[in-house]
Amino acid sequence: MNVSEGPVWRPVWEPSASEREQTRLWQFLMDLRARGVTPADVEDSHALQRWSVTEPERFWAEIWRAAHIMADGPGPADAPWTSVLQGGEFMRPPHVVDGTWQGPRWFTDTRLNFAEHLLRRRDEGTALVAWNEHGAQRRISYAELRVQVARCAAALRAAGVGVGDRVAGWLPNLPEAVVVMLATASLGAIWSSCSPDFGTKGVLDRFGQIAPKVLVAADAYWYAGKRVDCLARLREIVAALPDLAATWVVPYVEATPALDGLPGAQRFDVVLAAHAHTGSGVGAGAEAHELQFTRLPFDHPLYVLYSSGTTGMPKCLVHGAGGTLLQHWKELALHTDIREGDVLFYFTTCGWMMWNWLVSGLALGATLVLYDGAPLAPDPAILWRMAEAERVQVFGTSAKYLAMLEKEGLRPREVADVSALRAVLSTGSPLAPSSYDFVREAIGPRVRVSSISGGTDIVSCFALGDPTAAVHRGELQMRGLGMAVEVWNEHGQPVVNEPGELVCTRPFPSMPVAFWNDPTGAVYRAAYFEHWPGVWRHGDWAELTEHDGLIIHGRSDATLNPGGVRIGTAEIYRQVEQIPEVLESLVVEQTLGAVGGTDSRIVLFVRMREGEVLSDALRDVIRRRIREFTSPHHVPRVIVAVRDIPRTISGKITELAVREVIHGRPVKNVDALANPEALALFRDLPELQAS
């Protein structure tokens, strides 16, 4: 590996001593040391992480205390539980015995409510700011948010929604989505959402499994300057969900959307108005006071999230209220350094778990900036003008977005005042080493870049940022506190400085409490525990570094294995993205010869910049760069230009779908793709027919 391209050779950001001491993570560590909770040798974040996984009960009890969790239970007010962790000294595959769910149980006999913590702040401070492609739209205070949630909860109760019922949102990233989610959680019902760019089948593949009682949708939305209607698809969706008791439509684009063909449907603003107090002398304070929170067991279901569904019907992952609350508080407060009044933004849709993560910022009293629309069109600087206007301090996005900014030559610090910004977060795919340099040079040298990685499976992260320590180029800074993350080789042995499978060897609170319609836990076990019994195999191909950081090389089910050498796809993407003529790329392994053949080759697909052509000379440039900065094994034998690259609704490229197409096999669920028509570009390519 060439030193100049190596991901671990030099820090791109380091905190000063005073900056480190002001972080919530450092203050949390110092408090533990002062009270004698941790041993004397726990002196920094990495030592704290090691202690947190060897003493999980003590660690998570301290997170509970630091987060000021409000709960009922048999113990004292500051420890209202029977046990912190029951039956979970080691990771055990969840299963059912004699009708009883067996597996790790956290904070037994406690009862809490998720929404109660997110609505703890009641003042006029800003809770939500809504933006779209046309600029700022609305500002909602914490006091006003509480009023709206109270009205919505009353409407849900009137529709018959109670503990355990499902409420579904097919919505743009609007304040209404936050309001309905909080109202749902306040009642002990279960919230599930997906974004309006899902087609009818994609929505029904998800919501059809959970049979929601109430569906909330928007009339339309804006994307890349175009108005996209939702009502035609909504009529099909409602007709196929027989258990619906109510359908509410948010008038987002039209003030009075046409609701014909939607029997019983109501405008969402009319629904809220119908449950507002009208008596004399009754104001917002009285209405907010009447908002009640149903406290339920720690692991009571809060969310149903969905796997991508690119290899079949999406799996329905059920996440518990307590585990989600503790995990998100830990990640936002300690790993991200969010405080009350901070302004937090993440570019996400309601169909990605980062929306759930972002909304939990309310539990810390932060101001959340919600953006609905395209990130680069019609105005490529829209998100940075928004960051300037709202004085955003933590800006979250995807690795692909940062790479595209660099490709397009857009330097945020030249188009907006980003002086308020402290950190840029990136997830969705591995962040290329060059993107670390880009953040430093094009956004700001004192802006900490934090690549984070986890997934819908855990509604949180396995690896995150560390505001107390240096950021090394190409690395995720640290494994999550309380997360027993290791990298194992094929023999099940922990390795360092060597790629392998990312695993978790001990339980953590945000494990799914169940999969929907999986009464014995068989689907749950198959998803994570079959490869190594009793060990969570996450499906990432990763590497622990000498800095105790982490490098993600791609999904392990998409790794390449030419000649028996296992290669992560991100290793190739990092090099190809440095080629100016190439906008983006996708790499797969093609099996040659008869079905079941053992000979294979690496095939690289590239989407070119407008006006650029993939010539033989450019192919040579690409191959030379890959060979020089990786190895000869990484060099693609075939390089093909394509007009588009298929991606999931959440924006991730889908190597597995392309791999199926080039081998003539059907893709099981094209409705999970944002641009399924792109698959046709990979079918029967003459370049792939030759041996």
C-alpha positions in Angstrom: 0.0 0.0 0.0 1.3 3.4 -0.9 1.8 5.5 2.2 0.3 8.6 0.7 -3.0 6.7 0.1 -3.0 4.7 3.3 -6.1 5.4 5.5 -4.3 5.5 8.8 -1.1 7.5 8.3 -2.0 11.0 9.5 -4.7 12.7 11.6 -6.9 15.2 9.8 -8.3 16.6 13.0 -7.3 16.7 16.6 -9.0 18.4 19.6 -7.0 20.8 21.7 -6.8 20.0 25.4 -9.6 22.5 26.2 -11.8 21.3 23.4 -11.4 17.7 24.7 -12.2 18.7 28.3 -15.4 20.5 27.2 -16.9 17.4 25.5 -19.7 15.4 27.1 -17.7 12.2 26.6 -14.7 13.5 28.5 -16.9 14.9 31.3 -18.8 11.5 31.5 -15.4 9.7 31.8 -14.1 12.1 34.5 -17.3 11.7 36.4 -17.0 7.9 36.4 -13.4 8.2 37.6 -14.2 10.7 40.3 -16.9 8.4 41.7 -14.7 5.3 41.5 -17.0 3.6 39.0 -14.1 2.8 36.6 -10.6 1.5 37.5 -7.8 4.1 37.6 -6.4 2.9 34.3 -9.5 3.9 32.4 -8.0 7.2 31.2 -9.3 7.8 27.7 -12.2 7.0 25.4 -10.7 3.7 24.1 -10.0 2.4 27.6 -13.6 3.4 28.5 -14.9 1.4 25.6 -13.0 -1.7 26.7 -14.3 -1.3 30.2 -17.9 -0.7 29.0 -18.0 -4.1 27.2 -16.4 -6.0 30.1 -18.8 -4.4 32.7 -22.0 -3.9 30.6 -24.3 -3.8 33.6 -22.4 -1.0 35.3 -21.9 0.9 32.0 -25.5 0.9 30.9 -26.7 1.8 34.4 -24.4 4.8 34.2 -25.9 5.7 30.8 -29.4 5.5 32.4 -28.3 7.8 35.2 -26.6 10.3 32.8 -29.6 10.4 30.5 -31.9 11.1 33.5 -34.3 8.3 32.4 -37.8 8.7 33.9 -39.4 5.3 34.7 -41.4 3.3 37.2 -40.2 0.1 38.8 -39.5 -1.9 41.9 -36.2 -0.3 42.7 -35.2 3.2 44.0 -35.9 6.3 41.8 -32.4 6.3 40.4 -32.3 2.5 39.7 -35.9 1.4 39.3 -35.2 -2.1 38.0 -34.8 -5.7 39.2 -31.7 -6.3 37.1 -29.9 -4.3 34.4 -29.2 -7.4 32.2 -30.9 -10.7 32.7 -29.8 -13.9 30.9 -27.3 -12.1 28.8 -23.8 -12.7 30.1 -23.0 -13.8 26.6 -24.8 -13.2 23.3 -27.5 -15.8 22.9 -29.6 -16.4 19.8 -33.2 -15.2 20.6 -35.6 -18.1 20.6 -38.9 -19.3 22.0 -39.3 -22.1 24.6 -42.8 -23.2 25.6 -44.2 -20.0 24.1 -41.9 -17.7 26.1 -39.3 -15.5 24.3 -35.8 -16.3 25.5 -32.9 -13.9 25.1 -31.2 -11.0 26.8 -33.5 -8.7 28.7 -32.5 -5.2 29.8 -33.7 -3.2 32.8 -36.2 -5.8 33.9 -39.5 -4.7 35.5 -39.0 -1.0 34.6 -41.7 0.9 32.7 -41.1 4.0 30.6 -42.3 6.0 27.6 -40.1 7.0 24.7 -42.1 10.1 23.8 -42.0 11.4 27.3 -38.3 11.9 27.1 -38.4 13.6 23.7 -41.0 16.1 24.9 -39.3 16.8 28.3 -38.4 20.3 27.1 -41.5 22.6 27.1 -40.2 26.1 26.5 -40.3 28.3 23.4 -36.9 27.1 22.2 -37.0 25.8 18.6 -37.6 22.1 18.3 -38.1 21.7 14.6 -37.1 23.7 11.5 -38.6 22.5 8.2 -36.8 23.2 4.9 -37.4 22.1 1.3 -36.1 23.0 -2.1 -37.9 26.4 -1.8 -36.1 27.3 1.4 -37.3 27.6 5.0 -40.9 26.6 5.6 -41.8 26.4 9.3 -40.4 26.7 12.8 -42.0 24.8 15.7 -41.1 25.4 19.3 -40.9 22.7 22.0 -44.1 24.1 23.5 -45.9 24.1 20.2 -44.7 20.6 19.4 -46.1 19.3 22.6 -49.5 20.9 21.8 -49.6 19.3 18.4 -48.6 15.9 19.8 -51.4 16.2 22.4 -54.0 16.9 19.6 -52.6 14.0 17.5 -52.7 11.6 20.4 -56.3 12.5 21.0 -57.1 11.9 17.4 -55.3 8.5 17.4 -57.3 7.5 20.5 -60.5 8.5 18.8 -59.5 6.3 15.9 -59.2 3.3 18.2 -55.4 3.3 18.5 -54.1 1.7 21.7 -51.1 -0.1 23.1 -49.5 -2.3 20.4 -51.5 -1.0 17.5 -49.5 0.1 14.4 -49.5 3.6 12.9 -47.8 4.0 9.5 -46.4 7.1 7.9 -45.8 7.3 4.1 -44.4 10.8 4.3 -41.8 13.3 3.2 -39.4 14.5 5.9 -41.9 16.9 7.5 -42.7 18.0 11.0 -46.0 16.0 10.7 -44.0 12.8 10.7 -42.4 13.7 14.0 -45.7 14.8 15.5 -47.5 11.5 14.6 -44.5 9.4 15.7 -44.4 11.0 19.1 -48.2 10.8 19.5 -48.1 7.1 18.5 -45.3 6.5 21.1 -47.1 8.4 23.8 -49.9 5.9 23.6 -47.7 2.8 23.5 -48.5 2.1 19.9 -45.9 1.2 17.3 -44.7 3.6 14.6 -43.5 2.6 11.1 -42.6 4.8 8.2 -41.3 4.9 4.7 -40.7 7.7 2.2 -43.0 8.6 -0.6 -40.6 7.6 -3.3 -41.5 4.0 -2.6 -44.0 2.7 -5.2 -47.3 1.0 -4.3 -45.8 -2.5 -4.1 -42.8 -1.3 -2.1 -45.1 0.3 0.5 -47.4 -2.7 0.6 -44.5 -5.1 1.0 -43.8 -3.2 4.2 -47.0 -1.9 5.7 -49.0 -4.9 4.4 -47.1 -7.1 6.9 -47.9 -5.1 10.0 -51.5 -4.2 9.3 -51.6 -0.5 10.4 -54.7 1.0 12.0 -53.9 4.5 10.8 -52.0 5.6 7.7 -50.7 9.2 7.3 -49.5 10.4 3.9 -48.9 13.6 2.0 -50.7 14.8 -1.1 -47.4 15.3 -3.0 -43.9 16.4 -2.6 -41.1 18.3 -4.5 -37.9 16.6 -5.8 -35.3 18.2 -8.0 -37.7 20.9 -8.9 -40.5 18.6 -9.9 -43.9 18.1 -8.2 -44.5 14.4 -7.5 -48.1 13.3 -6.8 -48.8 10.8 -4.1 -52.6 10.5 -4.1 -53.0 8.1 -7.0 -50.7 5.6 -5.3 -52.3 6.3 -2.0 -55.7 5.2 -3.3 -54.1 1.9 -4.3 -52.4 1.5 -0.9 -55.5 2.3 1.1 -57.5 -0.2 -0.9 -55.0 -3.0 -0.1 -54.9 -2.3 3.7 -58.2 -3.6 5.0 -57.4 -3.0 8.7 -57.2 0.8 8.3 -59.5 2.7 10.6 -58.3 6.2 9.4 -56.4 7.8 6.6 -55.0 11.3 7.1 -53.5 13.4 4.3 -51.0 16.1 5.0 -51.7 19.1 2.6 -48.1 19.7 1.8 -48.2 20.9 -1.9 -51.9 21.8 -2.2 -53.8 23.6 0.5 -56.9 21.5 -0.3 -55.9 18.2 -1.9 -58.6 16.2 -3.7 -59.4 13.3 -1.5 -62.0 11.6 -3.8 -61.4 7.9 -4.1 -60.2 7.8 -0.5 -63.3 6.9 1.6 -63.2 8.6 5.0 -59.9 10.2 4.4 -59.3 13.5 6.2 -56.8 16.4 6.0 -54.3 16.1 8.8 -54.6 19.8 9.8 -58.4 19.3 10.0 -57.8 16.2 12.3 -55.7 18.2 14.6 -58.1 21.2 14.7 -60.9 18.9 15.6 -59.1 17.9 18.7 -58.0 21.4 19.8 -59.6 22.9 22.9 -62.0 25.7 22.2 -63.4 26.5 25.7 -62.7 30.0 27.0 -59.6 30.4 29.1 -58.2 27.1 27.8 -54.9 27.7 26.2 -51.8 25.8 25.0 -50.5 25.3 28.5 -53.7 23.5 29.6 -53.7 21.4 26.4 -50.1 20.4 26.8 -50.7 19.5 30.4 -53.3 17.0 29.3 -50.8 15.1 27.2 -50.3 11.7 28.9 -47.7 9.1 28.5 -48.4 5.4 28.8 -45.4 3.8 30.5 -44.7 0.3 29.4 -41.9 -2.3 29.8 -38.4 -1.4 28.7 -38.5 -3.6 25.6 -42.0 -2.7 24.6 -42.1 -2.2 20.8 -41.6 1.3 19.6 -40.6 1.1 15.9 -40.9 -1.4 13.0 -38.1 -0.8 10.5 -37.4 -2.7 7.4 -34.5 -4.4 5.7 -33.7 -3.2 2.2 -35.7 -5.9 0.6 -33.3 -6.2 -2.4 -33.1 -10.0 -2.0 -36.7 -10.7 -1.2 -39.6 -9.5 1.0 -38.3 -6.9 3.5 -37.8 -8.2 7.0 -39.7 -6.3 9.7 -37.4 -5.4 12.5 -39.1 -4.6 15.8 -37.1 -2.2 18.0 -37.9 -1.5 21.7 -38.5 1.8 23.3 -35.9 1.6 26.1 -33.1 0.2 24.0 -33.6 2.8 21.3 -33.7 5.6 23.8 -30.6 4.6 25.7 -28.6 3.8 22.6 -29.5 7.0 20.8 -28.8 9.2 23.9 -25.4 7.6 24.2 -24.5 8.1 20.5 -25.9 11.7 20.3 -24.6 12.9 23.7 -21.2 11.1 24.0 -20.1 10.2 20.5 -21.6 13.3 18.7 -21.4 15.8 21.6 -24.9 17.2 21.2 -26.2 19.5 24.0 -29.4 21.4 24.6 -29.9 24.1 22.1 -27.4 22.7 19.5 -28.6 22.6 15.9 -28.6 19.1 14.4 -29.2 18.2 10.8 -29.1 14.9 9.0 -30.0 14.5 5.3 -32.4 11.6 5.4 -35.9 10.4 4.4 -38.4 8.8 6.7 -37.5 5.5 5.2 -34.0 5.4 6.6 -33.0 4.7 10.2 -31.1 7.9 10.3 -34.5 9.7 10.5 -35.2 7.8 13.8 -31.7 8.6 15.0 -32.1 12.3 14.1 -35.5 12.6 15.9 -34.0 11.3 19.1 -32.0 14.6 19.2 -35.2 16.0 20.8 -34.3 14.0 24.0 -31.2 16.2 24.4 -33.2 19.4 23.8 -31.6 20.0 20.4 -33.0 21.9 17.4 -33.6 19.5 14.5 -33.4 20.7 11.0 -35.6 18.6 8.6 -35.0 18.8 4.9 -37.3 17.4 2.2 -36.1 17.4 -1.4 -33.0 16.6 -3.5 -29.6 17.4 -2.0 -28.0 18.8 -5.2 -30.8 19.9 -7.5 -32.2 22.3 -8.5 -29.7 24.2 -6.3 -26.5 22.3 -5.6 -25.7 24.7 -2.6 -29.1 24.4 -1.0 -28.0 22.4 2.1 -25.1 24.7 2.8 -27.3 27.8 2.5 -29.6 26.1 4.9 -26.7 25.3 7.3 -25.7 29.0 7.2 -29.2 30.3 7.8 -29.9 27.9 10.7 -26.3 28.0 12.2 -26.1 24.2 12.0 -23.5 22.7 14.3 -23.6 19.1 13.3 -24.3 18.3 9.6 -25.1 14.7 8.8 -25.0 13.2 5.3 -23.9 10.3 3.2 -20.4 9.3 1.9 -21.8 9.5 -1.6 -23.0 13.1 -1.2 -19.5 14.2 0.0 -17.9 12.4 -2.9 -20.3 14.1 -5.4 -19.6 17.5 -3.9 -15.9 16.9 -4.5 -16.5 15.7 -8.0 -18.6 18.7 -8.8 -16.1 21.1 -7.4 -18.6 22.6 -4.9 -16.7 23.9 -1.9 -19.2 24.6 0.9 -17.0 27.2 2.7 -17.1 29.3 -0.6 -20.8 29.3 -1.0 -22.0 29.7 2.6 -20.9 30.8 6.1 -20.3 27.5 7.9 -18.4 29.0 10.8 -21.0 27.5 13.3 -20.2 23.9 12.1 -18.4 21.6 14.5 -18.8 18.2 12.9 -19.8 16.5 9.6 -21.2 13.0 10.0 -21.2 10.5 7.2 -22.8 7.1 6.8 -24.6 4.9 4.3 -21.3 3.5 2.8 -17.6 3.7 3.6 -16.2 7.2 3.5 -13.2 7.4 1.1 -9.9 8.7 2.6 -10.0 11.6 0.1 -13.3 12.8 1.5 -11.6 13.3 4.9 -9.3 15.7 3.1 -12.2 17.3 1.3 -14.0 18.1 4.5 -10.9 19.7 6.0 -10.0 21.7 2.9 -13.5 22.6 1.5 -15.6 22.9 4.7 -13.1 23.8 7.4 -9.9 22.6 9.2 -11.6 22.7 12.6 -14.6 20.7 11.5 -14.4 17.1 12.8 -15.4 14.5 10.1 -17.1 11.5 11.7 -17.7 8.4 9.7 -20.3 6.2 11.5 -21.5 2.7 10.7 -24.3 0.5 12.0 -27.7 -0.2 10.4 -31.4 -0.6 10.5 -30.7 -4.0 12.2 -29.7 -2.2 15.4 -31.3 1.2 14.7 -27.9 2.7 15.8 -24.2 2.3 15.2 -21.4 -0.2 15.9 -18.7 2.4 15.2 -18.8 6.2 15.6 -17.0 9.4 16.3 -14.9 10.4 19.3 -14.8 14.1 20.0 -12.0 13.6 22.5 -9.4 12.1 20.1 -7.8 12.5 16.7 -9.5 11.6 13.4 -7.3 9.5 11.2 -7.8 9.6 7.5 -10.0 6.8 6.3 -10.9 5.5 9.8 -14.0 5.4 11.9 -12.7 6.7 15.2 -13.9 4.1 17.7 -16.2 1.2 18.4 -19.4 2.2 20.1 -19.4 2.4 23.9 -21.0 -0.7 25.3 -20.7 -2.5 21.9 -18.5 -5.6 22.0 -17.4 -5.3 18.4 -14.6 -7.4 17.0 -13.3 -8.4 13.6 -12.9 -12.1 13.1 -11.2 -14.2 10.4 -12.8 -17.2 8.7 -11.7 -19.4 11.7 -13.6 -17.2 14.2 -10.4 -15.7 15.7 -10.2 -11.9 16.5 -7.7 -10.1 14.2 -6.2 -6.6 14.0 -4.8 -5.0 10.8 -6.4 -7.7 8.8 -9.8 -7.6 7.0 -12.5 -9.9 8.4 -16.1 -10.2 9.5 -17.5 -7.5 11.8 -19.1 -9.3 14.8 -20.6 -8.4 18.2 -20.0 -10.9 21.0 -22.2 -9.5 23.8 -25.7 -8.3 24.0 -26.6 -4.6 23.6 -29.9 -2.8 24.4 -30.8 -1.9 20.8 -30.9 -5.4 19.4 -34.3 -6.0 17.8 -36.7 -7.2 20.4 -38.2 -9.5 17.6 -38.9 -9.8 13.9 -42.5 -9.3 13.0 -44.4 -12.5 12.2 -41.5 -14.6 13.4 -43.1 -16.4 16.4 -40.2 -18.8 17.1 -37.4 -16.4 16.3 -36.2 -18.6 13.5 -35.9 -15.7 11.0 -34.1 -13.6 13.6 -31.6 -16.3 14.3 -30.9 -16.9 10.7 -30.3 -13.3 10.0 -27.4 -12.9 12.5 -26.5 -16.0 14.5 -26.2 -19.0 12.1 -22.7 -18.4 11.0 -21.2 -18.3 14.5 -23.7 -19.5 17.1 -24.0 -17.0 19.9 -22.2 -14.2 18.0 -23.9 -11.4 16.0 -22.4 -11.4 12.5 -23.3 -8.1 11.0 -22.4 -8.6 7.4 -19.7 -5.9 7.1 -16.2 -6.7 5.9 -14.1 -4.6 8.2 -10.6 -4.1 9.8 -9.5 -2.9 13.2 -6.5 -0.6 13.0 -3.5 0.1 15.1 -5.3 3.3 16.4 -8.2 1.0 17.6 -10.2 2.6 14.9 -12.2 0.7 12.2 -12.2 0.6 8.4 -15.2 -0.7 6.6 -14.3 -2.4 3.3 -17.9 -3.0 2.2 -20.6 -5.6 2.7 -19.2 -9.1 3.3 -21.9 -10.6 1.0 -20.6 -8.4 -1.8 -16.9 -9.0 -1.3 -14.9 -10.2 -4.3 -12.9 -13.4 -4.2 -10.9 -13.7 -7.4 -8.3 -16.4 -7.1 -9.2 -17.0 -3.5 -8.2 -13.5 -2.4 -11.1 -11.8 -0.6 -11.5 -8.1 -1.5 -13.8 -5.5 -0.1 -15.6 -3.4 -2.8 -14.8 -0.1 -1.0 -11.1 -0.7 -1.6 -11.7 -0.4 -5.3 -14.3 2.5 -5.0 -11.7 4.6 -3.1 -9.4 4.5 -6.0 -11.9 4.9 -8.9 -13.5 7.9 -7.2 -10.1 9.7 -7.6 -10.4 9.5 -11.4 -11.8 13.0 -12.5 -13.7 11.6 -15.5 -15.7 9.1 -13.4 -18.7 10.2 -11.4 -19.4 6.9 -9.6 -18.8 3.2 -10.0 -20.0 -0.3 -9.1 -17.9 -3.5 -9.0 -19.0 -7.1 -8.9 -17.5 -10.5 -9.5 -18.6 -12.5 -12.5 -18.4 -16.3 -12.6 -17.3 -17.6 -15.9 -18.2 -20.8 -17.7 -21.0 -23.2 -16.7 -23.2 -22.7 -13.6 -21.1 -23.6 -10.6 -17.9 -22.8 -12.3 -14.9 -21.7 -10.1 -13.2 -19.3 -12.5 -14.2 -15.6 -12.0 -13.2 -12.1 -12.8 -13.7 -8.6 -11.4 -16.0 -6.4 -13.5 -16.0 -2.6 -12.9 -18.9 -0.5 -14.1 -18.4 3.3 -14.3 -20.8 6.2 -14.8 -18.9 8.9 -16.7 -19.1 12.7 -16.3 -21.2 14.4 -19.0 -19.1 14.7 -22.1 -16.5 12.1 -21.0 -16.0 8.8 -22.8 -14.5 5.6 -21.4 -11.5 5.1 -23.8 -8.9 2.3 -23.7 -6.4 4.9 -22.4 -8.7 5.8 -19.5 -9.2 2.1 -18.7 -5.4 1.8 -18.4 -5.4 4.8 -16.1 -8.0 3.2 -13.8 -6.2 -0.1 -13.8 -2.8 1.5 -13.0 -4.3 3.5 -10.1 -6.0 0.4 -8.6 -2.8 -1.7 -9.0 -0.6 1.0 -7.5 -2.7 1.8 -4.5 -4.1 -1.6 -3.7 -2.8 -4.8 -5.3 -2.8 -6.7 -8.6 -5.6 -8.8 -7.3 -7.9 -5.8 -7.1 -7.5 -4.8 -10.8 -10.7 -5.4 -12.8 -10.4 -7.5 -15.9 -13.3 -5.8 -17.6 -14.4 -2.1 -17.3 -17.7 -1.1 -18.8 -19.4 2.4 -19.0 -23.1 2.6 -18.0 -25.5 5.5 -18.0 -26.9 4.8 -14.5 -26.2 2.7 -11.4 -29.1 1.1 -9.5 -29.5 2.1 -5.9 -31.9 1.4 -3.0 -34.4 4.0 -1.9 -32.0 5.1 0.8 -29.4 5.8 -1.8 -27.0 2.8 -1.5 -25.7 1.2 -4.6 -26.8 -2.4 -4.9 -24.0 -4.7 -6.1 -26.1 -7.8 -5.3 -28.8 -6.9 -7.8 -26.3 -6.2 -10.6 -24.5 -9.4 -9.8 -27.8 -11.3 -10.3 -28.6 -9.5 -13.6 -25.2 -10.1 -15.2 -25.6 -13.8 -14.4 -29.0 -14.0 -15.9 -30.8 -14.5 -12.6 -34.0 -12.6 -11.6 -33.8 -9.8 -9.0 -36.3 -10.7 -6.4 -37.6 -7.4 -5.4 -37.0 -4.5 -7.8 -39.5 -2.4 -5.8 -36.8 -1.9 -3.2 -34.9 0.2 -5.8 -35.1 3.9 -6.4 -34.3 3.4 -10.1 -35.1 -0.2 -11.1 -35.0 0.7 -14.7 -31.2 1.0 -14.4 -31.0 -2.8 -14.1 -31.7 -3.2 -17.8 -28.4 -1.4 -18.6 -26.5 -4.4 -17.2 -28.4 -7.1 -19.0 -26.8 -9.0 -21.9 -23.8 -6.7 -22.2 -21.5 -7.9 -25.0 -18.4 -7.0 -23.0 -19.4 -9.7 -20.5 -20.0 -12.5 -23.0 -16.4 -13.2 -23.9 -14.4 -15.5 -21.7 
